[in-house]
């Protein structure tokens, strides 16, 4: 599917993209879900806590939280999250954000490196909220994030324009390391609307090309981390050769943007349908074929349903996981995001302008 055709189809199928979306497969995103998420993972000051990692916080988590708050029209929580994010994580010299906060460390933010996915999620949430509530200040904050990302983490390697996972630590003299799940396609499309259109369109195009070339193992899946050397794409050295907690988001972000075509979907479908209901492992090694000795959390099943991957006998009756089934932040975030994407959260960002 070409990008232009994908955009036309998206624009034609938007229906109240800024209203509270409903899920499918018998599961709706409800205000009670949002209340439960806040109760479990959002501190009173707006900090989204990762209870699976020592209650630390990430720019990624703040981005997810901001997206959810605007989807549920919760301005008060959105404002608290945004104030905390800007006061605590924003880097002093640009519009990007430090990637994590450690509550028991001094200083709490020991590393000023950013995480590109966190910045892309924050920027998209700002655009959606700005359009929803008529706040141009949020749109301008998003525009500044996109401009800073373009200037500092977009690089050219061989014939590709690629998105580094962070400002530093991912490039050397002869290769770069890429995280495929950091290509949050709806946010990249919003960047092409608000910032340099041609450059961001190139990043999207080359990112799709990277995903097509960077598939490995029996299942033909992207790894959590891949390495690009000139024109060659491999599993990144120094990282586990796994399709796991990072790369599981790839089909969801493609589906969200209307870019999960039959070719890209095929490997994901084989993998999601290979294990039976409840038997999917948390990871698979793309070199050895070894699988995790423990099952995937509920959020992985939510991703599969929202991305249209489940095609096993009776899969149409597979219930969408209840948010309460996810006791940790990451699985709950995947579940809530998947539920919202099922119902049309995507592309309120372009509804008014029709840019895509």
C-alpha distance (Angstrom), angle and dihedral (degrees) to the residues before:
residue distance angle dihedral
X1 . . .
X2 3.78 . .
X3 3.78 119.3 .
X4 3.79 92.4 -117.2
X5 3.79 92.4 52.4
X6 3.80 90.5 46.3
X7 3.78 90.3 52.8
X8 3.79 93.0 49.0
X9 3.79 91.3 51.0
X10 3.78 91.7 47.3
X11 3.78 92.6 49.7
X12 3.79 91.9 47.0
X13 3.80 93.1 51.7
X14 3.80 100.1 44.9
X15 3.77 111.3 117.6
X16 3.78 116.5 179.4
X17 3.79 91.0 -29.2
X18 3.81 93.6 -176.7
X19 3.79 96.0 50.0
X20 3.77 123.0 93.6
X21 3.81 104.8 -76.4
X22 3.75 125.8 -139.5
X23 3.76 124.6 -137.2
X24 3.79 127.3 -130.9
X25 3.81 137.5 -138.7
X26 3.79 87.3 67.8
X27 3.81 93.9 -55.5
X28 3.80 127.6 108.5
X29 3.76 128.6 -171.1
X30 3.79 103.2 -119.7
X31 3.80 136.5 -175.2
X32 3.81 86.1 -111.9
X33 3.81 88.8 61.5
X34 3.77 90.0 53.1
X35 3.80 91.6 47.2
X36 3.80 90.4 51.4
X37 3.81 91.7 47.8
X38 3.80 90.8 51.3
X39 3.79 92.1 46.2
X40 3.79 92.2 53.0
X41 3.77 104.3 34.8
X42 3.82 113.4 14.9
X43 3.80 119.5 81.4
X44 3.79 120.9 -146.7
X45 3.82 91.1 -102.7
X46 3.83 92.8 55.4
X47 3.79 98.6 -98.6
X48 3.83 113.4 142.9
X49 3.79 107.3 -140.6
X50 3.79 126.9 -148.0
X51 3.79 102.9 -145.1
X52 3.80 90.5 -175.1
X53 3.81 91.6 61.6
X54 3.77 108.3 45.1
X55 3.82 94.9 -74.0
X56 3.79 91.0 -71.3
X57 3.80 119.8 148.8
X58 3.79 134.0 -132.7
X59 3.77 137.7 -160.8
X60 3.82 84.2 -118.9
X61 3.79 91.1 59.3
X62 3.79 92.3 47.4
X63 3.81 88.3 51.3
X64 3.80 92.9 51.3
X65 3.80 91.1 45.9
X66 3.80 92.9 50.5
X67 3.81 90.8 49.0
X68 3.78 91.3 51.4
X69 3.82 94.3 45.5
X70 3.79 92.7 54.1
X71 3.82 92.0 44.6
X72 3.80 89.6 56.3
X73 3.81 92.0 42.5
X74 3.81 90.6 -119.1
X75 3.79 101.4 153.5
X76 3.79 96.1 169.6
X77 3.80 94.3 55.7
X78 3.80 91.0 41.5
X79 3.79 91.2 54.0
X80 3.82 92.9 48.3
X81 3.79 90.8 49.5
X82 3.77 93.3 47.6
X83 3.82 94.0 47.4
X84 3.81 91.4 49.6
X85 3.80 91.5 46.5
X86 3.80 94.1 50.1
X87 3.79 95.8 42.1
X88 3.80 95.8 44.7
X89 3.81 110.2 26.9
X90 3.80 106.7 25.3
X91 3.79 111.5 111.6
X92 3.81 114.8 -121.2
X93 3.81 98.0 -125.1
X94 3.81 105.5 39.1
X95 3.81 143.1 17.5
X96 3.81 95.5 -92.5
X97 3.79 127.4 102.5
X98 3.79 134.4 -125.1
X99 3.74 108.5 -109.7
X100 3.82 102.5 -125.7
X101 3.78 147.1 18.2
X102 3.81 122.9 -150.5
X103 3.82 112.6 -156.6
X104 3.81 95.0 -160.8
X105 3.82 98.1 42.9
X106 3.77 132.5 87.5
X107 2.92 112.4 -110.8
X108 3.80 95.4 28.3
X109 3.81 90.2 -147.0
X110 3.81 103.9 46.2
X111 3.82 97.5 164.9
X112 3.80 124.9 50.7
X113 3.80 93.9 -164.8
X114 3.79 112.6 119.5
X115 3.80 130.4 -134.9
X116 3.79 109.5 -132.5
X117 3.79 94.1 -149.3
X118 3.78 90.8 54.1
X119 3.79 91.8 51.9
X120 3.81 91.8 46.8
X121 3.81 91.7 50.7
X122 3.80 92.3 47.4
X123 3.81 91.7 48.4
X124 3.80 93.4 49.3
X125 3.80 91.2 48.7
X126 3.81 89.7 51.4
X127 3.80 92.1 51.5
X128 3.81 93.1 47.7
X129 3.79 92.0 46.7
X130 3.79 92.8 44.3
X131 3.79 92.1 54.2
X132 3.77 93.1 41.6
X133 3.79 96.1 51.3
X134 3.81 99.8 27.7
X135 3.81 94.2 -113.5
X136 3.78 112.8 151.0
X137 3.82 90.9 -177.9
X138 3.81 89.9 68.0
X139 3.81 91.3 48.8
X140 3.80 90.2 51.9
X141 3.81 91.5 49.3
X142 3.80 89.0 53.1
X143 3.79 91.2 48.1
X144 3.82 89.9 54.0
X145 3.81 91.3 51.5
X146 3.81 92.0 50.8
X147 3.81 91.7 48.1
X148 3.81 91.4 50.4
X149 3.80 92.0 48.2
X150 3.80 91.1 49.3
X151 3.80 91.5 50.5
X152 3.80 97.2 44.6
X153 3.81 114.5 24.9
X154 3.81 104.3 29.4
X155 3.81 108.2 93.7
X156 3.79 136.5 170.1
X157 3.81 117.7 -124.8
X158 3.79 115.6 176.6
X159 3.80 105.8 -44.1
X160 3.82 94.5 -23.8
X161 3.80 132.0 92.3
X162 3.79 104.0 -146.1
X163 3.79 138.8 -170.8
X164 3.79 115.6 -125.9
X165 3.82 116.2 -143.8
X166 3.79 90.5 -128.0
X167 3.77 145.3 -6.4
X168 3.78 95.1 -89.5
X169 3.79 141.2 8.9
X170 3.82 97.8 50.2
X171 3.80 105.6 80.7
X172 3.78 136.7 61.6
X173 3.77 135.6 173.9
X174 3.81 93.0 -79.3
X175 3.80 109.5 21.9
X176 3.81 146.9 19.4
X177 3.80 130.6 -142.0
X178 3.81 116.5 -132.5
X179 3.80 132.7 -168.1
X180 3.83 107.5 -148.1
X181 3.81 92.3 -157.9
X182 3.80 90.1 62.8
X183 3.82 88.8 71.1
X184 3.80 94.9 94.7
X185 3.77 94.7 -178.9
X186 3.83 100.4 -163.8
X187 3.79 89.5 53.8
X188 3.81 91.8 47.5
X189 3.81 88.4 52.2
X190 3.79 89.7 50.9
X191 3.81 88.1 50.5
X192 3.79 90.1 55.5
X193 3.80 88.0 54.2
X194 3.81 97.0 47.4
X195 3.80 103.5 30.5
X196 3.82 135.7 21.8
X197 3.80 103.1 -17.5
X198 3.81 98.1 -164.3
X199 3.79 96.2 47.9
X200 3.79 94.8 48.1
X201 3.79 91.9 45.7
X202 3.80 87.5 53.7
X203 3.82 90.4 50.2
X204 3.82 90.2 52.2
X205 3.82 93.4 46.2
X206 3.79 93.9 46.8
X207 3.80 91.5 43.3
X208 3.79 90.0 57.1
X209 3.79 89.4 48.0
X210 3.81 89.1 50.7
X211 3.79 91.3 52.1
X212 3.80 91.4 50.6
X213 3.79 93.2 50.2
X214 3.80 97.4 37.5
X215 3.80 100.3 67.8
X216 3.78 120.6 119.8
X217 3.77 146.8 175.6
X218 3.77 132.7 21.9
X219 3.80 92.0 -43.4
X220 3.80 97.8 45.7
X221 3.81 92.3 -127.3
X222 3.80 134.7 154.4
X223 3.82 116.2 -108.1
X224 3.77 122.3 -125.8
X225 3.81 87.4 -111.2
X226 3.80 128.0 24.4
X227 3.77 133.3 -176.4
X228 3.80 126.2 -137.3
X229 3.80 119.2 -159.9
X230 3.80 112.1 177.0
X231 3.82 100.9 -55.1
X232 3.82 97.3 -19.4
X233 3.81 121.9 101.1
X234 3.82 118.5 -162.4
X235 3.79 139.7 156.6
X236 3.81 106.0 -78.9
X237 3.77 117.4 -98.8
X238 3.79 114.1 -122.4
X239 3.80 93.9 29.2
X240 3.82 128.8 91.2
X241 3.82 109.4 -94.2
X242 3.77 90.9 -123.2
X243 3.75 142.0 138.8
X244 3.76 95.1 -147.1
X245 3.78 147.6 121.0
X246 3.81 94.1 -19.8
X247 3.79 103.4 40.7
X248 3.81 93.2 43.3
X249 3.82 86.2 80.8
X250 3.82 94.4 58.9
X251 3.83 97.3 87.1
X252 3.80 91.2 43.9
X253 3.80 93.5 54.7
X254 3.81 91.1 45.6
X255 3.81 91.5 49.2
X256 3.80 90.2 47.7
X257 3.79 89.6 57.0
X258 3.81 95.5 42.3
X259 3.81 91.3 -113.8
X260 3.81 101.8 113.0
X261 3.81 97.0 110.0
X262 3.80 125.4 178.0
X263 3.79 94.1 -90.3
X264 3.80 95.5 50.7
X265 3.81 91.3 41.1
X266 3.81 96.0 52.7
X267 3.80 101.2 79.7
X268 3.77 93.0 41.9
X269 3.79 90.9 51.3
X270 3.80 93.0 51.3
X271 3.77 90.8 50.0
X272 3.81 97.9 45.8
X273 3.81 91.5 47.6
X274 3.80 97.8 45.3
X275 3.79 98.8 79.1
X276 3.77 108.7 47.2
X277 3.76 124.6 -124.8
X278 3.80 109.7 -38.0
X279 3.80 96.4 3.6
X280 3.80 102.9 93.6
X281 3.82 111.9 124.8
X282 3.79 120.6 -129.1
X283 3.80 90.6 -119.5
X284 3.77 144.5 -0.1
X285 3.80 126.5 -149.9
X286 3.80 106.2 -126.3
X287 3.82 92.8 -153.5
X288 3.81 103.7 43.1
X289 3.81 100.5 22.6
X290 3.82 89.7 -128.5
X291 3.79 113.6 149.8
X292 3.78 132.8 -150.3
X293 3.82 115.3 -87.6
X294 3.80 88.7 -130.8
X295 3.79 132.7 58.3
X296 3.77 128.6 -102.9
X297 3.81 116.1 -95.9
X298 3.81 121.2 -108.4
X299 3.80 92.2 -96.0
X300 3.81 90.4 68.5
X301 3.80 89.9 59.2
X302 3.78 89.9 48.1
X303 3.80 88.8 55.0
X304 3.81 90.6 50.7
X305 3.80 93.3 51.4
X306 3.81 94.6 44.2
X307 3.81 91.1 47.9
X308 3.82 93.8 49.6
X309 3.79 93.0 -118.0
X310 3.79 102.9 130.1
X311 3.79 109.9 96.4
X312 3.80 103.1 149.0
X313 3.82 121.1 124.3
X314 3.76 107.2 -71.9
X315 3.80 92.1 8.1
X316 3.77 90.7 132.8
X317 3.80 86.7 68.7
X318 3.81 95.1 49.9
X319 3.80 103.1 122.0
X320 3.76 119.1 -124.4
X321 3.82 106.4 -112.4
X322 3.77 115.4 -100.1
X323 3.78 112.3 -120.2
X324 3.78 89.0 -125.0
X325 3.83 88.8 64.8
X326 3.81 90.3 68.7
X327 3.77 110.1 76.3
X328 3.79 95.5 178.1
X329 3.79 131.5 66.8
X330 3.80 98.4 -117.3
X331 3.79 98.4 50.7
X332 3.80 90.7 43.0
X333 3.80 91.1 50.5
X334 3.81 91.9 51.1
X335 3.80 90.0 47.8
X336 3.80 95.2 50.1
X337 3.80 94.0 43.1
X338 3.82 91.1 48.4
X339 3.79 90.6 49.9
X340 3.80 91.4 52.3
X341 3.80 94.2 45.4
X342 3.80 90.0 52.5
X343 3.77 88.7 60.1
X344 3.79 100.7 44.2
X345 3.81 110.0 -87.1
X346 3.80 88.4 143.3
X347 3.73 119.3 95.5
X348 3.71 106.5 14.0
X349 3.80 76.0 121.4
X350 3.81 92.7 73.8
X351 3.76 101.4 25.4
X352 3.79 95.5 102.4
X353 3.79 98.0 42.4
X354 3.80 100.3 36.6
X355 3.80 89.4 -145.7
X356 3.78 94.6 150.9
